[in-house]
Amino acid sequence: MSRNAVTYLDHSASAPLLPDAQTAMVDAMAIPGNPSSVHENGRKLRAIIEDARDKVALLCGTARGRVVFTGSATESLTHAIWGLARSEKIDRILVGAGEHMAVIRAVETAGVAFEFISLLPNGLLDLGALERQLDEADATGARVLVAVQQVNNETGVVQPVHEIGELLFDREHYLLVDGAQGAGKVEFYFDPSRADFYSVSAHKIGGPAGVGALILKPRVDDVRLIPGGGQEQGRRGGTESAALIAGFGVAAAQAQENFANVPHDLVAKAESGLAEIFADVVIFGAEVPRSGFTSAFALPGIKNNISMIQYDLARIALSAGSACSSGKVSRSHVLDAMKIDPALADCALRLSVGWNSTPEDVEAFLSASAQIAEKFKGSARASA
């Protein structure tokens, strides 16, 4: 790493582009044409798209015909939520209180009554509360969509998707799983799961931004949002970007191996190192299963808008939570839902690693943390 290079620890916001994905994109861009055309160039582009579809399907544990390419995971989630609401298949939506704002905003604007599923202080969804909400829906004859994350984007907490599926067994409800932070990192097979929808994003796994996918079961086959010119099985009209999809395919094919090769102790070493530097460091969700790639922590006494500047000056790239609150450092709604003290939540930061992260990255982070501890030793309790 060059002296002036940024130590990148913000993979949950967007992972660096894989070299093989970039090569595949450049190769696809060299072919002029439309993938719906029947001439040779069109057939070549179509072949690139269908090859990528196979790779995404394999990553998600499903059949290729259930993969619909979209412009982002946000679009995929909106497609599922709005599409299901417009189909009049549902009367109510139950959405996790700590979901990504892409889900919450789509739910708020779907035109269907909704309720939040509460979070426990450890970051897990409250399954007892969800079961009561489902029982109430059954008692009134309401058909429900349950929308939950596979892995929380801020804390890395792995949500009990299998157990949620068991709660839905033999009930006539629907399940949407946001897999943006889980695909390739946490084992999941769509076809045998209870999920009706699964959303994935290319740029979270080393593919390009601007492309995602929605995976869906046959029983929601009529859920369509953008019919357009009939592309993507008539579900997502508009000429497909073969280049972006090609990069997505490469990232999907490499995802499980890449994440398996990331040193599994990187986040643990970062957290233990922080504990040696800051006596009062708080790790959110530490007592429950996490993906191993994300850490949400707080340095009590140092507000995150201040510590973010200090890490940035040290050329350490991390975040104060979701990157989708564009350009803002504000209190996390996830930590609010976990009932974390607001003063502590205002000090929260997120570190996340990925396919090209190294022990040296963690060392650089801890070195910067020690400098921050020294600078603000009157504000935060640094370890002796």
C-alpha positions as CSV (number, residue, x, y, z in Angstrom):
1,M,0.0,0.0,0.0
2,S,1.4,3.4,-0.9
3,R,1.9,6.0,1.9
4,N,-1.0,8.1,0.6
5,A,-3.4,5.3,0.1
6,V,-6.7,5.3,2.0
7,T,-7.3,2.3,4.3
8,Y,-10.7,1.2,3.2
9,L,-12.9,-0.2,5.9
10,D,-16.3,0.7,4.5
11,H,-17.2,-2.4,2.5
12,S,-20.8,-2.4,3.8
13,A,-21.3,0.8,2.0
14,S,-19.7,-0.4,-1.2
15,A,-16.9,-2.9,-1.9
16,P,-14.0,-2.1,-4.2
17,L,-14.6,-3.4,-7.8
18,L,-13.0,-6.8,-8.4
19,P,-10.4,-6.8,-11.2
20,D,-12.1,-9.7,-13.0
21,A,-15.4,-7.9,-12.8
22,Q,-13.9,-4.8,-14.3
23,T,-12.4,-6.9,-17.1
24,A,-15.7,-8.5,-17.9
25,M,-17.4,-5.1,-18.0
26,V,-14.8,-3.6,-20.4
27,D,-15.2,-6.7,-22.6
28,A,-19.0,-6.4,-22.7
29,M,-18.8,-2.6,-23.4
30,A,-16.7,-3.4,-26.5
31,I,-19.7,-5.1,-28.1
32,P,-22.1,-2.6,-29.6
33,G,-25.7,-3.6,-29.7
34,N,-28.9,-4.4,-27.8
35,P,-29.2,-7.7,-26.0
36,S,-32.8,-8.0,-27.4
37,S,-31.5,-7.8,-31.0
38,V,-31.4,-11.1,-33.0
39,H,-28.1,-10.3,-34.8
40,E,-24.8,-11.7,-33.8
41,N,-23.9,-8.8,-31.4
42,G,-27.2,-8.9,-29.8
43,R,-26.8,-12.7,-29.3
44,K,-23.4,-12.2,-27.7
45,L,-24.8,-9.6,-25.3
46,R,-27.7,-11.9,-24.4
47,A,-25.3,-14.7,-23.8
48,I,-23.3,-12.5,-21.4
49,I,-26.5,-11.7,-19.4
50,E,-27.7,-15.2,-19.3
51,D,-24.3,-16.5,-18.1
52,A,-24.4,-13.9,-15.3
53,R,-28.0,-15.0,-14.4
54,D,-26.7,-18.5,-13.9
55,K,-24.0,-17.3,-11.6
56,V,-26.3,-15.2,-9.5
57,A,-28.8,-18.0,-9.3
58,L,-26.1,-20.4,-8.1
59,L,-25.0,-17.9,-5.4
60,C,-28.6,-17.6,-4.1
61,G,-29.5,-21.3,-4.3
62,T,-32.2,-21.0,-6.9
63,A,-33.1,-21.6,-10.5
64,R,-32.0,-19.2,-13.2
65,G,-35.6,-18.4,-14.2
66,R,-36.3,-16.8,-10.8
67,V,-33.5,-14.2,-11.2
68,V,-34.6,-10.7,-12.3
69,F,-31.9,-8.1,-12.9
70,T,-32.7,-4.6,-11.6
71,G,-30.9,-1.3,-11.2
72,S,-30.1,-1.9,-7.5
73,A,-31.1,-3.7,-4.3
74,T,-33.3,-0.7,-3.5
75,E,-35.2,-1.1,-6.8
76,S,-35.5,-4.9,-6.1
77,L,-37.0,-4.2,-2.6
78,T,-39.3,-1.6,-3.9
79,H,-40.4,-3.9,-6.8
80,A,-41.4,-6.6,-4.3
81,I,-43.1,-4.3,-1.8
82,W,-44.9,-2.0,-4.2
83,G,-45.7,-4.8,-6.6
84,L,-47.2,-7.0,-3.9
85,A,-49.2,-4.1,-2.5
86,R,-50.5,-3.2,-6.0
87,S,-51.5,-6.9,-6.6
88,E,-53.9,-6.6,-3.6
89,K,-52.5,-9.8,-2.2
90,I,-51.7,-8.2,1.2
91,D,-53.5,-6.1,3.7
92,R,-50.6,-5.2,6.0
93,I,-46.8,-5.1,6.1
94,L,-44.7,-6.1,9.1
95,V,-41.3,-4.6,8.8
96,G,-38.2,-4.9,11.0
97,A,-37.6,-1.7,13.0
98,G,-33.9,-1.8,12.1
99,E,-34.3,-2.4,8.4
100,H,-32.4,-0.5,5.8
101,M,-34.2,2.8,4.9
102,A,-34.7,1.5,1.4
103,V,-37.2,-1.0,2.8
104,I,-38.7,1.4,5.3
105,R,-39.3,4.1,2.8
106,A,-40.8,1.7,0.3
107,V,-43.1,0.3,3.0
108,E,-44.2,3.8,4.1
109,T,-45.2,4.7,0.5
110,A,-46.8,1.4,-0.6
111,G,-50.3,2.5,0.4
112,V,-50.8,-0.4,2.8
113,A,-51.0,-0.4,6.6
114,F,-47.8,-1.3,8.3
115,E,-46.3,-2.0,11.7
116,F,-42.7,-2.4,12.9
117,I,-41.3,-5.6,14.3
118,S,-39.4,-4.5,17.4
119,L,-35.7,-5.1,17.9
120,L,-34.3,-6.5,21.1
121,P,-31.4,-4.6,22.8
122,N,-28.9,-7.1,21.3
123,G,-30.1,-6.2,17.7
124,L,-32.1,-9.3,17.0
125,L,-35.7,-9.1,15.9
126,D,-38.2,-9.9,18.7
127,L,-39.7,-13.1,17.4
128,G,-42.2,-13.2,20.3
129,A,-43.5,-9.8,19.2
130,L,-43.6,-11.0,15.6
131,E,-45.6,-14.1,16.5
132,R,-48.1,-12.0,18.3
133,Q,-48.5,-9.7,15.3
134,L,-49.0,-12.7,13.0
135,D,-51.6,-14.2,15.4
136,E,-53.5,-10.9,15.4
137,A,-53.4,-10.8,11.6
138,D,-54.7,-14.4,11.4
139,A,-57.5,-13.6,13.8
140,T,-58.7,-10.7,11.6
141,G,-58.1,-12.5,8.3
142,A,-55.4,-10.1,7.2
143,R,-52.8,-11.2,4.7
144,V,-49.3,-10.0,5.6
145,L,-46.0,-9.3,4.0
146,V,-43.1,-9.7,6.5
147,A,-40.0,-7.7,5.4
148,V,-36.7,-8.5,7.2
149,Q,-33.0,-8.3,6.7
150,Q,-30.7,-11.3,6.5
151,V,-27.8,-9.3,8.0
152,N,-28.2,-5.8,9.5
153,N,-26.3,-3.3,7.5
154,E,-25.1,-1.3,10.5
155,T,-24.4,-3.9,13.2
156,G,-23.7,-7.0,11.2
157,V,-26.2,-8.9,13.3
158,V,-27.5,-12.0,11.5
159,Q,-31.3,-12.1,11.8
160,P,-33.1,-15.4,12.5
161,V,-34.5,-15.8,8.9
162,H,-35.0,-19.6,9.3
163,E,-37.0,-19.1,12.5
164,I,-39.1,-16.4,10.9
165,G,-39.8,-18.8,8.1
166,E,-41.0,-21.4,10.7
167,L,-43.3,-18.9,12.2
168,L,-44.8,-18.4,8.8
169,F,-45.2,-22.1,8.1
170,D,-48.8,-23.0,7.3
171,R,-49.8,-19.3,7.3
172,E,-50.9,-17.6,4.1
173,H,-48.5,-14.7,4.4
174,Y,-45.4,-13.6,2.4
175,L,-41.8,-13.1,3.3
176,L,-39.3,-10.7,1.8
177,V,-35.6,-11.1,2.8
178,D,-33.1,-8.3,2.1
179,G,-29.9,-10.1,1.3
180,A,-27.8,-7.1,0.4
181,Q,-25.4,-7.6,3.3
182,G,-25.8,-11.4,3.5
183,A,-25.3,-12.8,0.0
184,G,-22.1,-14.7,-0.2
185,K,-21.3,-14.1,3.5
186,V,-24.0,-16.1,5.3
187,E,-25.3,-19.4,4.0
188,F,-28.7,-19.2,2.4
189,Y,-30.5,-21.2,-0.2
190,F,-33.5,-19.4,-1.6
191,D,-35.5,-22.3,-3.1
192,P,-36.0,-24.4,0.1
193,S,-36.4,-21.3,2.3
194,R,-39.8,-19.9,3.2
195,A,-38.8,-16.6,1.5
196,D,-40.9,-15.4,-1.4
197,F,-38.5,-12.6,-2.4
198,Y,-34.7,-12.2,-1.9
199,S,-32.9,-9.1,-2.9
200,V,-29.2,-8.9,-3.7
201,S,-26.8,-6.1,-4.7
202,A,-23.7,-6.3,-6.9
203,H,-21.6,-3.6,-5.4
204,K,-21.7,-5.1,-1.9
205,I,-19.8,-8.2,-3.2
206,G,-17.2,-6.6,-5.5
207,G,-19.4,-6.0,-8.5
208,P,-20.4,-2.6,-10.0
209,A,-22.9,-0.2,-8.5
210,G,-26.1,0.3,-10.6
211,V,-27.2,-3.4,-10.8
212,G,-28.9,-5.8,-8.4
213,A,-31.3,-8.7,-8.6
214,L,-34.7,-9.7,-7.2
215,I,-35.2,-13.5,-6.7
216,L,-38.8,-14.6,-6.5
217,K,-41.0,-17.7,-6.0
218,P,-43.6,-18.9,-8.5
219,R,-46.5,-17.9,-6.2
220,V,-45.6,-14.2,-6.6
221,D,-45.1,-14.6,-10.4
222,D,-47.7,-11.9,-11.1
223,V,-45.9,-9.3,-9.1
224,R,-44.5,-6.8,-11.7
225,L,-43.5,-3.2,-11.3
226,I,-42.0,-2.0,-14.6
227,P,-43.5,-4.0,-17.6
228,G,-42.0,-1.7,-20.2
229,G,-40.8,-3.5,-23.3
230,G,-41.0,-6.9,-21.8
231,Q,-37.3,-7.3,-20.7
232,E,-36.5,-9.5,-17.7
233,Q,-39.6,-11.7,-18.1
234,G,-41.8,-8.6,-18.3
235,R,-40.9,-7.6,-14.7
236,R,-38.3,-4.9,-15.3
237,G,-38.6,-3.1,-18.6
238,G,-35.7,-1.2,-20.1
239,T,-32.7,-2.3,-22.1
240,E,-30.4,-4.4,-19.8
241,S,-26.9,-3.1,-19.2
242,A,-24.9,-6.2,-20.3
243,A,-21.7,-4.6,-18.9
244,L,-23.0,-4.0,-15.4
245,I,-24.6,-7.5,-15.4
246,A,-21.4,-9.1,-16.6
247,G,-19.5,-7.5,-13.6
248,F,-22.3,-8.7,-11.3
249,G,-22.0,-12.2,-12.6
250,V,-18.2,-12.4,-12.0
251,A,-18.7,-11.0,-8.4
252,A,-21.5,-13.5,-7.8
253,A,-19.3,-16.4,-9.0
254,Q,-16.4,-15.4,-6.7
255,A,-18.4,-14.2,-3.7
256,Q,-18.4,-17.2,-1.5
257,E,-14.7,-18.0,-2.1
258,N,-13.7,-14.4,-1.7
259,F,-15.5,-14.0,1.6
260,A,-14.2,-17.4,2.9
261,N,-10.7,-16.2,2.2
262,V,-11.0,-13.0,4.2
263,P,-9.1,-13.5,7.5
264,H,-11.9,-14.4,9.9
265,D,-10.4,-12.6,12.8
266,L,-10.1,-9.1,11.2
267,V,-13.2,-7.7,12.9
268,A,-12.4,-9.5,16.2
269,K,-8.9,-8.1,16.2
270,A,-10.2,-4.6,15.5
271,E,-12.6,-4.9,18.4
272,S,-10.1,-6.4,20.9
273,G,-7.6,-3.7,19.9
274,L,-10.2,-1.0,20.5
275,A,-10.9,-2.4,23.9
276,E,-7.2,-2.1,24.8
277,I,-7.2,1.6,23.7
278,F,-10.6,2.7,25.0
279,A,-11.7,1.4,28.4
280,D,-15.4,2.1,27.7
281,V,-15.7,1.1,24.0
282,V,-19.1,-0.4,23.3
283,I,-19.6,-3.1,20.6
284,F,-23.2,-3.3,19.5
285,G,-24.7,-6.8,19.0
286,A,-21.5,-8.5,20.3
287,E,-23.4,-11.2,22.2
288,V,-25.4,-12.5,19.3
289,P,-24.4,-14.0,15.9
290,R,-22.9,-11.5,13.5
291,S,-21.6,-11.9,9.9
292,G,-18.0,-11.4,11.0
293,F,-17.5,-8.6,8.4
294,T,-19.1,-5.6,10.2
295,S,-18.6,-4.0,13.6
296,A,-20.7,-1.2,15.0
297,F,-19.0,0.4,18.0
298,A,-19.1,3.6,20.1
299,L,-16.3,5.6,21.7
300,P,-18.2,7.2,24.6
301,G,-17.5,10.8,25.0
302,I,-16.5,11.4,21.3
303,K,-19.4,12.2,19.0
304,N,-19.3,10.4,15.7
305,N,-19.2,13.6,13.6
306,I,-16.0,14.4,15.4
307,S,-14.4,10.9,15.3
308,M,-15.3,10.5,11.7
309,I,-13.2,13.6,10.8
310,Q,-10.3,12.3,12.8
311,Y,-10.3,8.9,11.1
312,D,-10.7,10.6,7.7
313,L,-7.7,12.8,8.4
314,A,-5.8,9.6,9.2
315,R,-6.9,8.3,5.8
316,I,-9.1,5.6,7.3
317,A,-12.4,5.2,5.5
318,L,-15.3,4.0,7.7
319,S,-18.8,5.3,8.4
320,A,-21.3,6.3,11.0
321,G,-23.9,3.8,9.7
322,S,-25.7,3.4,6.4
323,A,-24.2,5.3,3.5
324,C,-27.7,5.9,2.1
325,S,-28.3,8.9,4.3
326,S,-26.3,10.8,1.7
327,G,-23.6,13.0,3.2
328,K,-25.1,13.1,6.7
329,V,-23.8,11.9,10.0
330,S,-27.0,11.4,12.1
331,R,-28.2,9.1,14.8
332,S,-28.8,5.6,13.7
333,H,-32.5,4.5,13.6
334,V,-31.1,0.9,14.2
335,L,-29.6,1.8,17.5
336,D,-32.7,3.8,18.4
337,A,-34.7,0.6,17.7
338,M,-32.3,-1.3,20.0
339,K,-33.1,1.3,22.7
340,I,-29.5,2.4,22.9
341,D,-29.0,5.5,25.0
342,P,-29.1,8.5,22.6
343,A,-25.9,9.9,24.0
344,L,-24.1,6.7,23.2
345,A,-25.7,6.3,19.8
346,D,-24.4,9.7,18.9
347,C,-20.9,8.2,19.3
348,A,-21.4,5.2,17.1
349,L,-19.3,4.2,14.1
350,R,-19.2,1.3,11.6
351,L,-16.2,-0.6,10.4
352,S,-16.6,-3.2,7.7
353,V,-14.2,-5.4,5.8
354,G,-14.4,-7.4,2.6
355,W,-12.7,-9.3,-0.2
356,N,-9.4,-7.3,-0.2
357,S,-9.1,-6.4,3.5
358,T,-5.9,-7.3,5.3
359,P,-4.4,-7.4,8.8
360,E,-2.5,-4.2,7.9
361,D,-5.8,-2.4,7.4
362,V,-6.7,-3.3,11.0
363,E,-3.3,-2.2,12.2
364,A,-3.7,1.2,10.5
365,F,-7.2,1.6,12.0
366,L,-5.9,0.8,15.5
367,S,-3.0,3.2,15.1
368,A,-5.4,6.0,14.1
369,S,-7.6,5.0,17.1
370,A,-4.7,5.3,19.5
371,Q,-4.0,8.8,18.1
372,I,-7.6,9.7,18.6
373,A,-7.5,8.4,22.2
374,E,-4.5,10.5,23.0
375,K,-6.1,13.6,21.4
376,F,-9.4,13.2,23.2
377,K,-8.2,11.6,26.5
378,G,-10.1,14.3,28.4
379,S,-13.4,13.4,26.6
380,A,-13.2,9.6,26.3
381,R,-11.8,7.1,28.8
382,A,-8.7,5.6,27.2
383,S,-7.1,2.6,28.7
384,A,-4.1,3.1,30.8
